[in-house]
Amino acid sequence: MPGVTATYSVDEPASRARHRLAHGASPEAIHSALLPEDQEAFDVAYAAALGGARESLDLTGLSRMLEHWRGLAALQHDPEVFRRVARRAAEKLTGHPSPEDEPLTVTRAKARM
């Protein structure tokens, strides 16, 4: 089934399937679900978080970074839905609707996404 993977977590039965972007998603699943223009920023953030975890021996920062990007990847999983979410967020923040033909990069900047 596309988009679904088995989980082998100790607190979830291995027989139960879950969405590949569910909590605890792999970095690869997150990266591949992001829009192409966000994949490089993810790679940079991931490398920095791995380095921080290696130095501090603490995975908290890495976990937070992955969860942040997982949320964005889940939003971007359907690019048209993401475009609508960005347009609504931009309108709420600016008080003005974004034109339908506005480039997504402009709308995202207005929405701070």
C-alpha positions in Angstrom: 0.0 0.0 0.0 1.7 3.3 -1.1 2.5 5.7 1.8 2.2 3.0 4.5 5.0 1.3 6.2 5.2 -1.3 9.0 6.4 -0.1 12.4 8.6 -1.9 14.7 8.4 0.4 17.7 8.3 -1.3 21.1 5.1 0.5 22.1 3.2 -0.3 18.9 2.5 -3.8 17.5 4.6 -4.7 14.5 1.6 -6.0 12.7 -0.1 -2.6 12.6 0.7 -0.5 9.6 1.1 3.3 9.8 1.5 6.2 7.5 5.1 6.8 6.5 4.9 10.4 7.9 3.4 9.4 11.2 5.2 10.4 14.4 8.7 8.9 14.4 8.9 9.0 10.6 12.4 8.3 9.1 14.5 11.2 7.9 14.4 9.6 4.4 10.5 9.6 4.5 10.5 13.2 5.6 13.0 14.3 3.0 11.2 12.6 0.1 7.8 14.1 1.1 9.1 17.7 1.2 8.8 20.0 -1.8 12.0 20.1 -3.8 12.8 23.6 -2.7 12.8 22.5 1.0 14.8 19.4 0.7 18.2 21.1 0.8 17.2 23.2 3.8 16.2 19.9 5.5 19.5 18.3 4.6 21.4 21.2 6.2 19.3 21.2 9.3 19.6 17.4 9.6 23.4 17.5 9.3 23.6 20.3 11.9 21.3 18.4 14.3 23.2 15.2 13.9 26.5 17.0 14.6 24.9 18.6 17.7 23.7 15.2 18.9 27.1 13.7 18.3 28.8 16.4 20.4 26.2 16.6 23.2 25.2 12.9 23.3 21.6 14.2 23.5 19.0 13.4 20.9 16.5 16.1 22.0 17.6 18.7 19.4 17.6 16.1 16.6 14.2 14.8 17.6 12.7 18.4 17.7 14.3 19.2 14.3 12.8 16.0 12.7 9.4 16.6 14.2 9.4 20.2 12.9 10.2 19.0 9.4 7.9 16.0 9.6 5.0 18.4 10.2 6.0 20.4 7.2 6.4 17.3 5.1 2.9 16.1 6.2 1.5 19.5 5.0 3.4 19.3 1.8 2.5 15.7 1.0 -0.3 17.0 -1.2 1.1 20.2 -2.9 -2.3 21.6 -3.7 -3.5 21.3 -0.1 -0.3 22.9 1.0 -0.8 25.8 -1.5 -4.3 26.4 0.0 -3.0 26.2 3.6 -0.3 28.8 2.7 -2.8 31.1 1.0 -5.1 31.0 4.1 -2.2 31.6 6.4 -1.0 34.5 4.3 -4.5 36.0 4.3 -4.8 35.7 8.0 -1.5 37.3 8.6 -1.8 40.1 6.1 -5.5 40.7 6.1 -5.5 40.4 2.3 -6.2 37.5 0.0 -3.4 36.1 -2.1 -4.1 36.0 -5.8 -4.6 32.5 -7.2 -1.7 32.9 -9.6 0.8 34.2 -7.0 4.0 32.2 -6.9 4.0 29.8 -3.9 7.3 31.3 -2.8 5.7 34.7 -2.4 2.7 33.3 -0.6 4.9 31.2 1.7 7.0 34.3 2.6 3.8 36.2 3.5 2.6 33.2 5.5 6.0 32.8 7.2 6.1 29.2 6.1 
